[in-house]
Amino acid sequence: MRARSQHEALTPGRLRLTPASWLAWHPDWLDSAARAEVWGHAQTLPWQAREIVLFGRRVMQPRLVTWAGRFPYAYSGQTLPPRDMPGWLATLCAEVARAAGAPFNHVLGNLYRDGQDSMGMHADDEPELGPRPVVATLSLGAARRFVMAPARTSPGEGRGRSERRSFDLTDGSLLVMAGACQEEFRHGLPRTTQVVGPRISLTFRFISP
């Protein structure tokens, strides 16, 4: 049976998904001036169209990506080599780490040019992220719908595991996924037929050396 779908407005603060998984939502983490400043800085990053391996086939990612960090990061059949983090991004990374209460040393950026760009359902569970990684997403630009779905379902699992849940990630917001989120859930950003402007997400994580 297909899981039910529920769209909701996130309440600022912590949202418990299961006993082991939770989100922290900061809807106006950046004010309007800071949003404009970070958006301008982000335009200077080296955005690329890159291939990934999906179901054994090499396909182009439906978005542009960029990254920065001291250590390589491998996912979906590709490896992102080390790349220096510009000063403004290193400062932002430290500020996000303080807000999330977790250390970060790598930033992966996604640029969704319009509603046709998307991110498939996945979990950030690569070995170099370690057990139960904390992942923080800073959203800039157009609001887009973010979907979470249980990684597995079985009879008797509670509400938090039986439904697909979706939230609108808005300009200047910070979403933190913590606990067992990457074990118990998958997440993604689906396409939309609505006319939407560009969106940048900067995702922060810790990569073990």
C-alpha positions in Angstrom: 0.0 0.0 0.0 1.3 3.4 -0.9 2.1 5.7 2.0 -0.2 8.6 2.6 1.0 12.1 1.8 0.8 15.0 4.1 1.9 18.6 3.3 2.3 20.8 6.3 3.7 24.1 7.5 6.7 23.6 9.7 6.6 25.1 13.1 9.9 26.9 14.1 12.0 24.8 16.4 12.4 21.0 16.7 10.0 18.5 15.0 10.2 15.0 16.3 9.6 12.5 13.4 10.3 9.3 15.3 11.8 8.5 18.7 15.2 8.6 16.9 14.8 11.2 14.2 14.1 14.9 14.3 14.2 18.1 12.3 15.1 21.6 13.4 13.5 24.4 11.4 14.6 28.0 11.4 12.4 29.8 8.8 14.1 33.2 8.9 17.6 32.2 9.8 19.0 34.9 7.4 17.4 38.3 7.2 16.8 40.0 3.9 20.1 41.8 3.8 22.0 38.6 4.6 20.0 36.6 2.0 21.0 39.1 -0.7 24.6 39.0 0.4 24.9 35.2 0.4 23.0 35.0 -2.9 25.5 37.3 -4.5 28.4 35.4 -3.1 26.9 32.1 -4.3 26.7 33.4 -7.9 30.6 33.4 -7.9 30.9 29.7 -7.1 31.9 27.3 -9.9 28.6 25.7 -10.7 28.7 22.6 -12.9 26.4 20.2 -14.7 27.7 16.7 -13.6 26.8 13.1 -14.3 25.8 10.5 -11.7 25.2 6.8 -11.9 21.5 6.0 -11.4 20.3 2.4 -11.7 23.5 1.4 -13.4 23.3 4.2 -16.0 25.2 7.5 -16.3 22.7 10.4 -16.4 23.0 14.1 -16.1 21.9 15.5 -12.7 18.8 17.7 -13.2 20.4 20.7 -11.5 23.8 22.4 -11.2 26.1 21.6 -8.4 29.1 23.1 -6.6 31.1 22.1 -3.5 33.9 23.0 -1.2 35.8 21.1 1.5 39.2 19.6 2.5 38.2 16.0 1.9 36.8 14.1 -1.1 33.1 13.2 -1.1 31.8 10.2 -3.1 28.1 9.7 -3.9 26.1 8.2 -6.8 29.1 7.0 -8.7 31.1 10.2 -8.6 33.8 11.7 -6.4 34.0 15.4 -5.6 37.7 16.2 -5.1 38.9 18.5 -2.3 38.3 22.2 -3.1 39.2 25.3 -1.1 36.3 27.0 0.7 36.3 30.8 0.1 36.4 32.9 3.2 32.8 34.0 3.2 31.6 30.4 2.9 33.9 29.2 5.7 32.4 31.9 7.9 28.9 30.8 6.9 29.8 27.2 7.5 30.9 28.0 11.1 27.7 30.0 11.7 25.5 27.1 10.4 27.5 24.7 12.6 26.7 26.8 15.7 23.0 26.9 14.8 22.9 23.2 14.2 25.0 22.2 17.2 27.2 20.0 15.0 30.6 20.4 13.3 30.7 20.9 9.5 33.6 20.9 7.1 32.0 20.4 3.7 29.4 22.3 1.6 27.5 20.8 -1.3 25.5 23.3 -3.3 22.6 22.7 -5.6 21.2 25.3 -8.1 17.7 24.6 -9.3 17.3 26.9 -12.3 13.5 26.5 -12.6 10.7 24.1 -11.6 12.1 21.4 -13.9 15.3 21.0 -11.9 14.9 18.5 -9.1 16.5 16.1 -6.6 15.5 12.5 -6.5 14.6 10.7 -3.3 17.8 9.6 -1.4 19.5 9.5 2.0 22.8 11.1 2.9 24.3 7.9 4.2 27.7 7.7 2.5 30.3 6.0 4.7 32.5 9.1 5.0 29.6 10.9 6.7 29.7 8.5 9.6 26.8 7.1 11.7 23.7 9.3 12.1 25.1 12.4 10.3 23.7 15.8 10.9 22.9 17.6 7.6 21.8 21.3 7.4 20.3 22.9 4.4 20.3 26.7 3.8 17.7 27.7 1.2 18.0 30.8 -1.0 15.7 32.2 -3.6 12.4 30.6 -4.7 10.5 28.4 -2.3 10.4 24.7 -3.2 8.6 21.7 -1.8 10.9 19.3 0.2 9.6 15.7 0.6 10.5 13.1 3.2 9.4 9.5 3.0 10.0 6.5 5.2 12.9 4.4 4.1 11.0 1.2 5.0 7.4 0.6 6.1 6.0 -2.4 8.0 2.8 -3.1 9.9 2.8 -1.4 13.3 5.1 1.4 12.5 3.9 4.7 13.8 2.6 7.9 12.1 6.1 9.3 11.7 7.1 6.3 9.5 3.8 5.7 7.6 3.4 8.9 5.7 5.2 10.9 3.1 5.6 14.4 4.5 6.4 17.6 2.6 7.4 21.1 3.6 8.0 24.3 1.7 11.7 25.4 2.1 11.6 29.2 1.9 14.2 31.9 1.2 16.6 32.3 4.1 15.5 29.3 6.0 17.7 26.6 7.6 16.6 23.0 8.0 18.6 20.6 10.1 18.1 16.8 9.8 19.5 15.0 12.8 19.4 11.7 14.7 18.5 8.7 12.6 16.9 10.8 9.7 19.3 9.3 7.1 18.6 5.8 8.3 14.8 6.0 8.7 13.9 8.5 5.9 14.7 9.5 2.3 14.3 13.0 1.1 14.1 14.9 -2.2 12.9 17.9 -4.1 10.4 17.0 -6.9 9.8 18.8 -10.1 6.9 21.3 -10.3 4.8 22.5 -13.2 4.4 25.9 -11.4 6.5 28.8 -12.7 9.2 29.3 -10.1 12.4 31.2 -10.1 15.9 29.8 -9.3 16.7 28.3 -5.9 20.1 27.6 -4.3 20.5 25.1 -1.5 23.8 25.0 0.4 24.0 21.8 2.4 26.5 21.4 5.2 27.9 18.2 6.5 30.9 16.7 8.2 33.2 14.4 6.2 35.6 12.2 8.2 39.2 12.4 7.0 
